[in-house]
């Protein structure tokens, strides 16, 4: 005896529900998503997020979860956005769950709306996490989203890091329990339970690249090339993610060995960078960029190759990539945020210490009587200290930064030299020169960092009063 059609549909629905619940539970266990208890579920009102909320509600007793509902109103679709917010508010009330909403104003966004909206969402999630309201934020990305992301990034020229796609778990407390569930399975689950959801009208618009991939390119690839293209792309992401996990620890080891952080910049010797296997040197370049920039958005293969080409080029040069300036000088490659050269000129404390702008140094000035208790031999001329004859160096001391064309004759040199020449001889990288401290009196240079006092006013055993100049680390 066979069950009637209604019973068969009920059985089929139960099986579909069980498949989704089992797969989500496996994903949670595999990625150890929920030792924490307080989980906020980001619900837009769409099918994926509504499914996620109900699935986690089913699994909450198993993992001891305390759920909250989060909603972000981007205010981009007027009445439709407000209706989405009310739908999610009502859903939270129906399930007797706490509800948190964030209204975003993207009218003043200085870049594309998608990036501005993403920043707003992440800020909302981080606020709830940092204040202890939540331990984790669960998002409704599915395996279908994963496939679209991998294809989108491949078409944009991403490397294996980009092909790792959407992470199941991130360092900033985001988890994605539906990441191994197909969008079709999400819809089956919702229909089997007669659950309602909202459709975002913009999801059908082919004005957006991701929608064209979803509605045009992926169906064409499935029809003409590979019926299992979604699964293939998702497996590519899993493969790349495993490799990325290994590379992360390896790059951290290489960074500790080769990268130096100084005054907000990242330095590496060009010879060390080029001495690594190409795969490792590319990774290390990306790592340095990310540490300065904060992310890798807008960084592509061409940018990384340009940095490596710069490192292989004898001499100096600059490569400018989004929000980063990469400069080579001698054997050093420097990654730093672009800065405009500032001109500064200050009257230093006398006696006392004066911080040197843009550095971790101070300049100490001290006037000393050349009596029997002090001899010039105690004032050694080196890279950190020097002594001037106070009567020869006439005028008010002025501390300023180096300017192109500056020249003087340091003690021990036969003639005047431009500071630029002295920099080159001492192999001072170009990025250190702009803020190089110079002390002048009577509009003449009397001392510079590292190169010491000017010969014309250097102290001697016959100097009655001495101006002692010292570099001091702050």
C-alpha positions as CSV (number, residue, x, y, z in Angstrom):
1,X,0.0,0.0,0.0
2,X,1.4,3.4,-1.0
3,X,1.0,6.6,0.8
4,X,-1.3,9.2,-0.7
5,X,0.1,12.2,-2.6
6,X,-0.3,14.5,0.5
7,X,1.5,12.0,2.7
8,X,4.2,11.7,0.1
9,X,4.7,15.4,0.0
10,X,4.9,15.5,3.8
11,X,7.5,12.8,3.8
12,X,9.5,14.5,1.0
13,X,9.3,17.8,3.0
14,X,10.6,16.1,6.2
15,X,13.5,14.6,4.2
16,X,14.4,17.9,2.8
17,X,14.3,19.5,6.2
18,X,16.4,16.8,7.6
19,X,19.0,17.2,4.9
20,X,19.5,20.9,5.6
21,X,19.5,20.4,9.4
22,X,22.1,17.6,9.2
23,X,24.3,19.4,6.8
24,X,24.3,22.6,8.9
25,X,25.1,20.6,12.0
26,X,28.0,18.9,10.2
27,X,29.3,22.4,9.2
28,X,29.0,23.7,12.7
29,X,30.9,20.7,14.1
30,X,33.5,20.7,11.4
31,X,34.4,24.3,11.8
32,X,33.8,24.4,15.6
33,X,31.5,27.4,15.2
34,X,29.6,27.4,18.5
35,X,31.5,26.9,21.7
36,X,30.1,30.5,22.4
37,X,26.4,30.7,23.4
38,X,25.2,34.2,22.5
39,X,24.7,34.3,18.7
40,X,23.2,37.1,16.7
41,X,21.6,36.0,13.4
42,X,21.7,38.7,10.7
43,X,18.3,38.5,9.0
44,X,17.6,40.7,5.9
45,X,14.2,39.1,5.4
46,X,15.4,37.1,2.3
47,X,15.2,33.4,1.9
48,X,18.7,32.5,3.1
49,X,18.7,34.5,6.3
50,X,15.1,33.4,7.2
51,X,16.2,29.8,6.7
52,X,19.3,30.3,8.8
53,X,17.2,31.8,11.7
54,X,14.8,28.8,11.7
55,X,17.5,26.2,11.3
56,X,19.6,27.7,14.2
57,X,16.4,27.8,16.2
58,X,16.0,24.0,15.6
59,X,19.6,23.4,16.5
60,X,19.8,25.8,19.5
61,X,19.1,23.1,22.2
62,X,21.9,20.9,20.8
63,X,24.5,23.7,21.0
64,X,23.0,25.6,23.9
65,X,22.5,28.8,21.8
66,X,20.9,32.0,22.9
67,X,19.8,33.6,19.7
68,X,19.1,37.3,18.8
69,X,17.9,38.7,15.5
70,X,19.9,41.5,13.8
71,X,18.7,43.6,11.0
72,X,20.5,46.4,9.0
73,X,18.3,48.8,7.2
74,X,20.4,50.3,4.4
75,X,17.6,52.7,3.5
76,X,18.4,52.2,-0.2
77,X,14.9,51.1,-1.3
78,X,12.6,53.5,0.5
79,X,9.3,51.8,1.4
80,X,10.6,48.3,0.5
81,X,13.5,48.7,3.0
82,X,11.1,49.8,5.7
83,X,8.8,46.8,4.9
84,X,11.8,44.4,5.2
85,X,12.6,45.9,8.6
86,X,9.1,45.4,9.8
87,X,8.9,41.9,8.5
88,X,12.1,40.9,10.4
89,X,10.9,42.7,13.6
90,X,7.6,40.7,13.4
91,X,9.6,37.5,12.8
92,X,11.7,38.1,15.9
93,X,8.6,38.8,18.0
94,X,6.9,35.6,16.6
95,X,9.9,33.6,17.7
96,X,10.2,35.5,21.0
97,X,13.8,36.5,20.3
98,X,15.6,39.8,21.1
99,X,15.8,42.2,18.1
100,X,18.6,44.6,17.3
101,X,18.3,47.0,14.3
102,X,20.8,49.5,12.8
103,X,19.7,52.2,10.4
104,X,22.4,53.2,7.9
105,X,22.8,56.6,6.2
106,X,24.8,56.0,3.0
107,X,24.1,59.3,1.4
108,X,27.6,60.6,2.3
109,X,29.5,57.5,1.2
110,X,32.8,58.5,-0.4
111,X,33.1,55.3,-2.4
112,X,30.7,52.8,-3.9
113,X,27.6,52.0,-2.0
114,X,28.4,48.3,-1.7
115,X,31.6,48.9,0.2
116,X,30.0,51.6,2.4
117,X,27.1,49.2,3.2
118,X,29.6,46.4,4.1
119,X,31.5,48.7,6.4
120,X,28.3,49.7,8.1
121,X,27.2,46.1,8.6
122,X,30.6,45.1,10.0
123,X,30.7,48.0,12.4
124,X,27.3,47.0,13.7
125,X,28.4,43.4,14.3
126,X,31.6,44.5,15.9
127,X,29.8,46.9,18.2
128,X,27.6,44.1,19.5
129,X,30.5,41.7,19.9
130,X,32.9,44.2,21.6
131,X,30.2,45.3,24.1
132,X,29.5,41.7,25.1
133,X,26.0,41.6,23.7
134,X,27.0,38.7,21.4
135,X,29.7,36.2,21.1
136,X,29.2,35.4,17.4
137,X,27.3,36.8,14.4
138,X,25.8,34.2,12.0
139,X,25.3,35.2,8.3
140,X,23.2,33.3,5.8
141,X,25.7,32.8,2.9
142,X,25.1,29.5,1.1
143,X,27.2,27.2,-1.1
144,X,25.6,29.0,-4.1
145,X,26.9,32.3,-2.8
146,X,30.3,30.6,-2.5
147,X,30.2,29.5,-6.1
148,X,29.3,33.0,-7.3
149,X,32.0,34.6,-5.2
150,X,34.7,32.3,-6.5
151,X,33.7,32.8,-10.1
152,X,33.5,36.6,-9.6
153,X,36.9,36.8,-8.0
154,X,38.4,34.5,-10.7
155,X,37.1,36.8,-13.4
156,X,38.7,39.8,-11.6
157,X,42.1,38.1,-11.5
158,X,42.2,37.0,-7.8
159,X,44.9,34.6,-6.7
160,X,44.3,31.5,-4.5
161,X,43.7,33.7,-1.5
162,X,40.7,35.2,-3.3
163,X,39.6,31.8,-4.6
164,X,39.2,30.6,-1.0
165,X,36.0,32.6,-1.3
166,X,33.7,33.1,1.7
167,X,35.2,31.9,5.0
168,X,33.0,29.7,7.2
169,X,34.5,31.3,10.3
170,X,36.4,34.6,10.5
171,X,38.7,36.1,13.0
172,X,36.2,38.9,13.8
173,X,33.5,36.6,15.1
174,X,31.4,35.9,11.9
175,X,30.2,32.3,11.2
176,X,28.3,31.0,8.2
177,X,26.4,27.8,9.0
178,X,24.7,27.5,5.6
179,X,27.9,27.6,3.6
180,X,27.6,24.0,2.5
181,X,23.8,24.2,1.7
182,X,22.6,25.0,-1.8
183,X,20.2,27.8,-2.4
184,X,17.7,25.4,-3.9
185,X,17.8,23.4,-0.6
186,X,17.1,26.6,1.3
187,X,14.0,27.2,-0.8
188,X,12.9,23.5,-0.3
189,X,13.3,23.9,3.4
190,X,11.2,27.1,3.6
191,X,8.5,25.7,1.4
192,X,8.2,22.4,3.2
193,X,7.5,24.4,6.4
194,X,5.3,27.0,4.7
195,X,7.6,29.8,5.9
196,X,7.5,33.3,4.4
197,X,10.4,35.4,3.3
198,X,10.9,38.7,1.4
199,X,12.3,39.1,-2.1
200,X,14.7,42.0,-2.7
201,X,13.7,43.6,-6.0
202,X,17.4,44.4,-6.8
203,X,18.3,40.7,-6.8
204,X,16.8,40.4,-10.3
205,X,18.5,43.4,-11.7
206,X,21.3,42.7,-14.2
207,X,22.8,46.1,-13.5
208,X,24.9,44.4,-10.8
209,X,27.8,42.1,-11.7
210,X,27.0,39.5,-9.2
211,X,23.4,39.2,-10.4
212,X,24.7,38.7,-14.0
213,X,26.9,35.9,-12.7
214,X,23.9,34.4,-10.9
215,X,21.3,34.7,-13.5
216,X,23.3,34.5,-16.8
217,X,26.8,33.2,-16.5
218,X,26.4,30.3,-14.1
219,X,23.3,28.9,-15.8
220,X,25.2,29.1,-19.2
221,X,28.2,27.3,-17.7
222,X,26.0,24.7,-16.2
223,X,24.1,24.2,-19.5
224,X,27.1,24.2,-21.9
225,X,30.1,23.1,-19.8
226,X,29.5,21.5,-16.4
227,X,26.2,20.7,-14.9
228,X,27.8,20.6,-11.5
229,X,29.6,24.0,-11.9
230,X,28.3,25.3,-8.5
231,X,29.7,22.3,-6.7
232,X,33.0,22.4,-8.6
233,X,33.5,26.1,-7.7
234,X,32.6,25.4,-4.0
235,X,35.1,22.6,-3.9
236,X,37.7,25.0,-5.4
237,X,37.0,27.3,-2.5
238,X,37.5,24.5,0.0
239,X,40.7,23.4,-1.6
240,X,42.0,27.0,-1.7
241,X,40.9,27.7,1.9
242,X,42.9,24.7,3.2
243,X,46.0,25.9,1.4
244,X,45.4,29.4,2.7
245,X,45.3,28.1,6.3
246,X,48.8,26.6,5.8
247,X,50.1,29.7,4.0
248,X,48.9,31.9,6.8
249,X,51.2,30.3,9.4
250,X,54.1,30.1,6.9
251,X,53.7,33.8,6.0
252,X,53.6,34.8,9.6
253,X,56.9,32.9,10.1
254,X,58.5,34.6,7.1
255,X,57.2,38.0,8.2
256,X,58.8,37.6,11.7
257,X,62.0,36.7,10.0
258,X,62.2,39.3,7.2
259,X,59.9,42.3,7.9
260,X,60.8,45.2,10.1
261,X,58.2,47.8,11.3
262,X,59.5,51.3,11.8
263,X,57.6,54.6,12.2
264,X,54.4,53.1,10.7
265,X,56.2,51.6,7.7
266,X,57.1,48.0,6.8
267,X,60.7,47.4,5.6
268,X,62.3,44.4,3.9
269,X,65.6,43.9,2.2
270,X,65.2,43.5,-1.5
271,X,67.8,40.7,-1.5
272,X,65.9,38.8,1.1
273,X,62.6,39.2,-0.8
274,X,64.1,38.0,-4.1
275,X,65.8,35.2,-2.4
276,X,62.6,33.5,-1.4
277,X,60.6,31.1,-3.7
278,X,58.4,33.2,-6.0
279,X,55.2,31.9,-4.3
280,X,56.5,33.0,-0.8
281,X,57.8,36.4,-2.0
282,X,54.3,37.1,-3.5
283,X,52.7,36.2,-0.3
284,X,55.0,38.3,1.8
285,X,54.4,41.3,-0.5
286,X,50.6,40.9,0.0
287,X,51.1,40.5,3.8
288,X,53.1,43.7,3.9
289,X,50.5,45.6,1.9
290,X,47.7,44.3,4.1
291,X,49.5,45.3,7.3
292,X,49.8,48.9,6.0
293,X,46.5,49.2,4.2
294,X,44.4,47.2,6.5
295,X,43.0,45.0,3.8
296,X,43.7,43.7,0.3
297,X,40.7,45.3,-1.5
298,X,41.8,46.6,-4.9
299,X,45.1,44.8,-4.8
300,X,45.6,42.5,-7.8
301,X,48.3,40.4,-9.4
302,X,49.7,43.4,-11.3
303,X,50.3,45.3,-8.1
304,X,52.3,42.4,-6.5
305,X,54.3,41.9,-9.6
306,X,55.1,45.6,-9.8
307,X,56.5,45.5,-6.3
308,X,58.7,42.4,-7.1
309,X,59.9,44.1,-10.3
310,X,60.8,47.2,-8.2
311,X,62.7,45.0,-5.8
312,X,64.7,43.4,-8.7
313,X,65.6,46.8,-10.2
314,X,69.0,48.2,-9.1
315,X,68.8,51.7,-7.6
316,X,65.7,53.3,-6.4
317,X,62.1,53.8,-7.5
318,X,58.5,54.0,-6.4
319,X,55.4,52.0,-7.1
320,X,52.0,53.4,-6.1
321,X,49.2,51.1,-5.5
322,X,45.8,51.8,-3.8
323,X,46.5,53.7,-0.5
324,X,50.1,52.5,-0.5
325,X,53.5,53.8,-1.7
326,X,56.2,51.2,-2.1
327,X,59.7,52.6,-2.4
328,X,63.1,51.0,-3.0
329,X,66.2,52.7,-1.8
330,X,69.6,50.9,-1.8
331,X,68.7,47.3,-0.6
332,X,65.6,48.2,1.2
333,X,62.0,48.1,0.1
334,X,59.5,50.2,2.1
335,X,55.8,49.8,2.3
336,X,54.0,52.9,3.7
337,X,50.9,55.0,3.5
338,X,51.5,57.9,1.1
339,X,52.5,61.1,2.9
340,X,53.0,64.6,1.7
341,X,56.4,66.0,2.7
342,X,55.9,68.6,5.4
343,X,58.3,71.4,6.1
344,X,58.8,72.1,9.8
345,X,60.9,74.6,11.7
346,X,60.9,75.0,15.5
347,X,62.8,76.7,18.3
348,X,64.2,73.9,20.5
349,X,64.3,74.1,24.3
350,X,67.7,75.4,25.6
351,X,68.5,73.7,27.8
352,X,66.2,70.8,27.5
353,X,64.8,68.1,25.1
354,X,62.8,68.8,22.0
355,X,60.9,66.0,20.2
356,X,61.9,65.7,16.5
357,X,58.6,65.6,14.5
358,X,57.8,62.3,12.8
359,X,60.4,60.3,14.7
360,X,60.9,58.6,18.0
361,X,63.8,60.9,18.8
362,X,64.4,64.0,20.8
363,X,67.2,66.5,20.5
364,X,68.9,67.4,23.8
365,X,70.7,70.8,24.0
366,X,72.9,71.6,27.0
367,X,75.3,74.6,27.7
368,X,78.4,73.6,29.6
369,X,81.2,75.7,31.0
370,X,84.6,74.3,29.8
371,X,86.1,74.2,33.3
372,X,88.3,71.7,35.0
373,X,85.3,69.5,35.6
374,X,84.7,69.1,31.8
375,X,87.0,68.3,28.9
376,X,86.2,68.1,25.2
377,X,87.3,64.5,25.3
378,X,84.1,63.7,27.2
379,X,82.2,65.1,24.2
380,X,82.9,62.4,21.6
381,X,81.9,63.2,18.0
382,X,79.7,60.3,16.9
383,X,76.3,59.7,15.3
384,X,74.4,60.6,18.5
385,X,76.4,63.4,20.1
386,X,78.5,66.5,19.2
387,X,79.8,69.7,20.8
388,X,79.7,73.2,19.4
389,X,81.7,76.3,20.4
390,X,78.9,78.5,21.8
391,X,80.8,81.7,21.0
392,X,81.4,80.7,17.3
393,X,77.9,79.4,16.7
394,X,76.2,82.8,17.0
395,X,72.4,83.1,16.8
396,X,69.2,81.5,18.1
397,X,69.2,77.7,17.6
398,X,66.6,76.6,15.1
399,X,65.7,72.9,14.5
400,X,64.2,72.0,11.1
401,X,64.0,69.2,8.7
402,X,66.3,68.7,5.7
403,X,65.7,70.7,2.6
404,X,67.0,69.8,-0.9
405,X,70.2,71.8,-1.5
406,X,71.3,71.8,2.2
407,X,75.1,71.6,2.5
408,X,77.8,72.0,5.1
409,X,81.2,70.6,6.1
410,X,81.0,68.1,8.9
411,X,84.0,67.6,11.3
412,X,86.6,65.3,9.6
413,X,85.7,66.0,6.0
414,X,87.9,68.1,3.7
415,X,85.2,70.3,2.2
416,X,81.5,71.2,2.2
417,X,79.2,68.5,0.9
418,X,75.5,68.4,0.1
419,X,73.5,66.5,2.6
420,X,72.1,64.5,-0.3
421,X,75.6,63.2,-1.1
422,X,76.2,62.4,2.6
423,X,72.9,60.5,2.6
424,X,74.0,58.4,-0.4
425,X,77.4,57.7,1.2
426,X,75.8,56.7,4.4
427,X,73.1,54.7,2.5
428,X,70.3,56.5,4.2
429,X,67.0,55.4,2.5
430,X,65.1,58.1,0.8
431,X,62.0,57.7,3.0
432,X,64.1,58.7,6.1
433,X,65.5,61.9,4.6
434,X,62.4,64.1,4.5
435,X,62.2,64.4,8.3
436,X,66.0,64.4,8.9
437,X,66.8,66.9,11.7
438,X,69.1,69.8,11.0
439,X,70.2,72.4,13.6
440,X,71.1,75.8,12.4
441,X,72.3,79.1,14.0
442,X,72.6,82.4,12.3
443,X,71.1,80.7,9.2
444,X,74.1,78.3,9.0
445,X,74.0,74.6,9.6
446,X,75.9,73.8,12.8
447,X,74.8,70.1,13.3
448,X,72.9,67.3,11.5
449,X,71.8,63.9,12.7
450,X,74.5,61.2,12.2
451,X,76.9,63.6,10.5
452,X,77.6,65.7,13.5
453,X,78.9,69.3,14.1
454,X,80.0,71.7,11.4
455,X,83.8,72.0,11.3
456,X,83.6,75.8,11.5
457,X,82.0,75.8,14.9
458,X,83.0,72.5,16.5
459,X,84.2,72.8,20.1
460,X,87.9,72.6,20.8
461,X,90.0,72.4,24.0
462,X,90.1,76.2,23.9
463,X,86.3,76.7,23.8
464,X,85.1,78.5,26.9
465,X,81.5,77.6,26.6
466,X,80.2,74.5,24.8
467,X,76.8,73.6,23.4
468,X,76.3,69.9,23.8
469,X,74.0,68.3,21.2
470,X,72.6,64.8,21.8
471,X,70.1,62.5,20.1
472,X,67.9,60.8,22.7
473,X,65.4,58.1,22.0
474,X,61.9,59.1,23.3
